[in-house]
């Protein structure tokens, strides 16, 4: 033992604690920054893959009639686009941000469970390799929509559905382990003086998100396991002929699925709650109410799931309950929007790229929220159900919500990650092209949806042609713009003006007390928080 210690006396301090060399550094790493980086790169590659599937969908819908793909393949594309964007792009991006930033924000040396952290990440490439490989299997990939409703996903599913189920299990295990890690880190490794009510909101939102993940991921596991049993073992959970009920599937799935959509947005709420104060140069308005609002959203997310099922024949009293519970979610969300606007009010505002994405987040997310309120009204939903209006709604929540939140976070923390400032002009170009492309792609969907264009269908009536052409052009603009983002990030990693420890005037928090780029090991001795 003493020999080992003696050896270390002679090693230059930096090298003793720096990363290993070569590929194995990334395979075996337990460092939260390395794992965060892995998650972020994996997420971006899945974002490009899921986006390319969306391009197939939009190219097919450029004009009425069947253009370039068969309906069967179109359905595989809609399914894989949804699954990869939700489970492969949005969620790993937020887990990557959590890995990188939570220890820095609470003054912890690393995540609480570093080896579990490594395993959580490496399950994901395996899971998505398995999922994408189904596209090359006989009978094709999953073709039943990302919500995989029975009996489409059981009785009528392609052979590859078993691979899909296994991929979902691996992804779910990864999420549960990552969430356990986040909870144990936040509850055990805060620096002295860092009380819960002093934590940055990003940490709070992730703490609550992690509890949501631990609560609902096992429900998804049970759901796909019942599918597996129905397909291979002769059970009849979802088969009416054997005494089951396909509506049971929808109840179980959406009991997972609705908290899941909040899992995808709450961390963005947290990040934006750090970014808006930084560029308004004043503290966040109503910190305590923000914490309680996030907790309220998390609680309510468990009691609204049947609003996805207004047309399956829920009893009237049930429809009323779920309708009012869904409307109630607008209250804490409105509190958050009010607080963000109040934070900017009379602030000394500057509009660097992170702030542009954050402000667009607030405005466009509110549009998505309003269309969500329309959908929550049960009798009205009979008209909107399964039309492009629903597609418009959730893309206005997820693209400006989750994706813009991730972009805002990336630009905000890139100087801390890389030690270089990104190219502000290119960043603004990325923002404006994303903003225009996104609105051009998804705003027309409100109109065709209200006029009755059904979703998930590769053909449509002639009268919808113009709006669909606009939508496709917007989608391709948005997609192509993300290659610019890739260029900006690589350019920033390779060079650029050196970043100071605190590149943003109004930024607050422990992460800005560290040099840029953040050293490989930080807070080995916990900082004192006043």
Residue pairs with C-beta under 8 A, 6 or more apart in sequence:
8 16
17 520
17 521
18 520
19 25
19 29
19 31
19 34
19 520
20 28
20 29
25 34
26 34
26 38
27 122
28 118
29 35
29 38
29 118
30 110
30 114
30 115
30 117
30 118
31 110
31 114
31 520
31 521
32 99
32 100
32 103
32 110
32 111
32 114
32 117
33 99
33 100
33 417
33 518
33 520
35 96
35 99
35 111
35 117
35 118
35 121
36 96
36 97
36 98
36 99
36 100
36 101
37 96
37 100
37 417
38 96
38 121
39 92
39 93
39 95
39 96
39 99
39 121
39 124
40 92
40 93
40 96
40 97
40 100
40 410
42 88
42 92
42 96
42 121
42 124
42 125
43 88
43 89
43 90
43 92
43 93
43 96
43 406
44 89
44 93
44 486
46 84
46 85
46 88
46 89
46 92
46 128
47 85
47 88
47 89
47 93
47 403
47 482
48 482
48 486
49 84
49 88
49 132
50 80
50 81
50 84
50 85
50 88
50 89
51 85
51 479
51 482
52 479
53 77
53 80
53 81
53 84
54 77
54 81
54 85
54 475
54 479
55 475
55 476
55 479
56 68
56 69
56 74
56 77
57 74
57 77
57 78
57 81
58 441
58 471
58 472
58 475
58 476
59 67
59 68
59 472
60 66
60 67
60 68
60 69
60 74
60 458
61 458
61 460
61 468
61 471
61 472
62 468
62 469
62 472
63 465
63 468
63 469
64 459
64 460
64 461
64 462
64 464
64 465
64 468
65 459
66 458
66 459
69 77
69 458
71 458
71 459
72 140
72 143
73 140
74 458
75 143
75 144
75 145
75 456
75 458
76 135
76 140
76 141
76 142
76 143
78 145
78 146
78 456
79 141
79 142
79 143
79 144
79 145
79 146
79 148
80 131
80 132
80 135
80 141
80 142
81 146
82 145
82 146
82 147
83 131
83 142
83 146
84 128
84 131
84 132
85 398
86 146
86 260
86 264
87 168
87 171
88 124
88 128
88 131
89 403
90 264
90 398
90 402
90 403
90 406
91 175
91 263
91 264
92 124
93 402
93 406
94 206
94 209
94 264
94 267
94 268
94 402
94 406
95 120
95 175
95 178
97 202
97 267
97 271
97 406
97 409
97 413
98 178
98 182
98 206
98 267
99 111
99 117
100 413
100 417
101 202
101 413
101 511
102 108
102 111
102 182
102 185
102 186
102 202
102 203
102 206
103 109
103 110
103 111
103 185
103 189
103 522
103 523
104 416
104 510
104 511
104 514
104 518
104 522
104 523
105 199
105 200
105 202
105 203
105 509
105 510
105 511
106 185
106 186
106 189
106 190
106 191
106 194
106 199
106 203
106 510
107 190
107 191
107 194
107 510
107 523
107 526
107 527
107 529
108 185
108 189
108 190
108 191
108 523
108 526
109 189
109 521
109 522
109 523
109 524
109 526
111 117
111 181
111 182
111 185
112 181
112 184
112 185
112 188
112 189
113 177
113 180
113 181
113 184
113 185
116 177
116 180
116 181
117 178
117 181
119 177
120 174
120 175
120 177
120 178
120 181
121 174
123 170
123 171
123 173
123 174
124 170
124 171
124 174
126 170
127 167
127 168
127 170
127 171
127 174
128 167
128 171
130 163
130 166
130 167
130 170
131 141
131 163
131 164
131 167
132 141
133 163
134 140
134 141
134 142
134 158
134 160
134 163
134 164
135 141
137 158
137 159
137 160
137 163
138 159
139 158
139 159
139 160
140 158
140 160
141 158
141 160
141 164
142 148
142 153
142 157
142 158
142 160
142 161
142 164
143 152
143 157
143 158
144 152
144 153
144 156
144 157
145 152
145 456
147 253
147 257
148 164
148 224
148 227
148 253
149 246
149 249
149 250
149 253
150 227
150 230
150 237
150 238
150 239
150 246
150 249
151 238
151 239
151 246
153 161
153 227
154 161
154 227
154 230
154 231
154 238
154 239
155 230
155 239
157 231
161 227
161 231
162 228
162 231
162 232
165 224
165 225
165 227
165 228
168 220
168 221
168 224
169 221
169 224
172 217
172 218
172 220
172 221
175 213
175 217
176 213
176 214
176 217
176 218
178 210
178 213
179 209
179 210
179 211
179 213
179 214
179 217
180 210
180 214
182 206
182 207
182 209
182 210
183 207
183 210
183 211
183 214
186 199
186 203
186 206
186 207
186 210
187 207
190 199
191 510
191 523
191 526
191 527
191 528
191 529
192 526
192 528
192 529
193 528
193 529
193 530
194 510
194 529
196 204
197 287
197 288
197 291
198 529
199 207
200 270
200 273
200 274
200 508
200 509
201 269
201 270
201 273
201 274
201 284
201 287
201 290
201 291
201 294
202 267
202 270
202 271
202 273
202 274
203 270
204 270
204 290
204 291
204 294
205 266
205 267
205 269
205 270
205 273
205 294
206 266
206 267
206 270
208 266
208 294
208 295
208 298
209 262
209 263
209 266
209 267
209 298
211 298
212 259
212 262
212 263
212 266
212 298
212 301
213 263
215 259
215 302
216 255
216 256
216 259
216 260
216 263
217 256
219 252
219 255
219 256
220 253
220 256
220 260
222 252
223 249
223 252
223 253
223 256
226 235
226 237
226 238
226 249
226 252
227 237
227 238
227 249
229 235
229 237
230 236
230 237
230 238
230 239
230 244
235 242
235 244
236 242
236 243
236 244
237 244
237 248
237 249
238 244
238 245
238 246
238 248
238 249
239 246
240 246
247 309
247 312
247 313
250 308
250 309
250 312
251 305
251 306
251 309
254 305
254 306
254 308
254 309
255 302
255 305
257 305
257 308
258 301
258 302
258 304
258 305
258 307
258 308
259 298
259 301
259 302
261 301
261 394
261 397
261 398
262 297
262 298
262 301
264 398
264 401
264 402
265 365
265 397
265 398
265 401
265 402
265 405
266 294
266 297
266 298
267 405
268 361
268 401
268 402
268 404
268 405
268 406
268 409
269 294
269 336
269 405
270 294
271 405
271 406
271 408
271 409
271 412
272 340
272 358
272 361
272 362
272 405
272 408
273 284
273 290
273 336
273 339
273 340
274 412
274 507
274 508
274 509
275 354
275 355
275 358
275 408
275 409
275 412
276 284
276 340
276 343
276 344
276 355
276 358
276 359
276 362
277 283
277 284
277 343
277 506
277 508
278 354
278 355
278 412
278 504
278 505
278 506
278 507
278 508
279 347
279 349
279 350
279 351
279 352
279 354
279 355
279 358
279 504
279 506
280 343
280 344
280 347
280 348
280 349
280 506
281 347
281 348
281 349
281 505
281 506
282 343
282 346
282 347
282 348
282 506
283 343
283 508
284 290
284 339
284 343
285 339
285 340
285 342
285 343
285 345
286 335
286 338
286 339
286 342
289 335
289 339
290 335
290 336
290 339
292 332
293 332
293 333
293 335
293 336
293 339
294 332
294 336
296 331
296 332
297 329
297 332
297 333
300 325
300 328
300 329
300 332
301 329
303 322
303 325
304 322
304 325
304 326
304 329
305 322
306 314
306 318
306 319
306 322
307 322
307 323
307 325
307 326
307 375
307 376
307 378
307 381
310 319
310 322
310 323
310 378
310 381
310 382
310 385
311 381
311 382
311 385
314 322
319 378
320 378
322 378
323 376
323 377
323 378
326 372
326 376
327 373
327 376
330 369
330 372
330 373
333 369
337 362
337 365
337 366
337 369
340 362
341 362
344 359
348 506
349 355
350 505
351 359
352 411
352 424
352 427
352 504
353 408
353 411
353 422
353 424
353 427
353 428
353 430
353 431
354 408
354 409
354 411
354 412
354 504
355 408
356 428
356 431
357 404
357 405
357 407
357 408
357 411
357 431
358 404
358 405
358 408
360 400
360 404
360 431
360 435
361 400
361 401
361 404
361 405
361 408
363 400
364 396
364 399
364 400
364 401
364 404
364 438
364 439
365 396
365 397
365 400
365 401
367 396
367 400
368 393
368 394
368 395
368 396
368 397
368 400
368 401
369 397
371 389
371 392
371 393
371 396
371 446
372 393
372 397
374 380
374 384
374 389
374 393
375 381
375 384
375 389
375 390
375 393
383 450
384 390
384 449
384 450
386 454
386 455
386 456
387 448
387 449
387 450
387 452
387 453
387 454
387 455
388 445
388 446
388 448
388 449
388 453
388 454
388 455
389 445
389 446
389 449
389 450
390 449
390 455
391 442
391 445
391 449
391 455
392 442
392 443
392 445
392 446
392 449
395 441
395 442
395 445
396 442
399 438
399 442
399 478
400 438
404 434
407 430
407 431
407 434
407 485
410 489
411 422
411 427
412 504
413 511
414 420
414 422
414 489
414 492
415 421
415 422
415 499
415 500
415 503
415 516
416 499
416 503
416 511
416 512
416 514
416 516
416 517
416 518
417 517
417 518
418 492
418 493
418 496
418 499
418 516
418 517
419 498
419 499
419 516
419 517
420 492
420 493
420 495
420 496
420 497
420 498
420 499
421 492
421 496
421 497
421 498
421 499
421 503
422 488
422 489
422 491
422 492
422 496
423 488
423 491
423 492
423 496
426 484
426 487
426 488
426 491
427 488
429 484
430 481
430 484
430 485
430 488
433 477
433 478
433 481
433 484
434 478
434 481
434 482
436 474
436 477
437 474
437 475
437 476
437 477
437 478
437 479
437 481
438 474
438 478
439 474
440 470
440 471
440 473
440 474
440 475
440 477
440 478
441 471
441 472
441 474
441 475
441 477
441 478
442 471
442 474
444 467
444 468
444 470
444 471
444 474
445 467
445 471
447 467
448 460
448 464
448 467
448 468
449 455
451 463
451 464
453 460
453 461
453 464
460 468
498 516
499 516
499 517
500 516
501 512
501 513
501 514
501 515
501 516
502 512
503 516
504 512
510 523
510 527
510 529
511 518
513 527
514 522
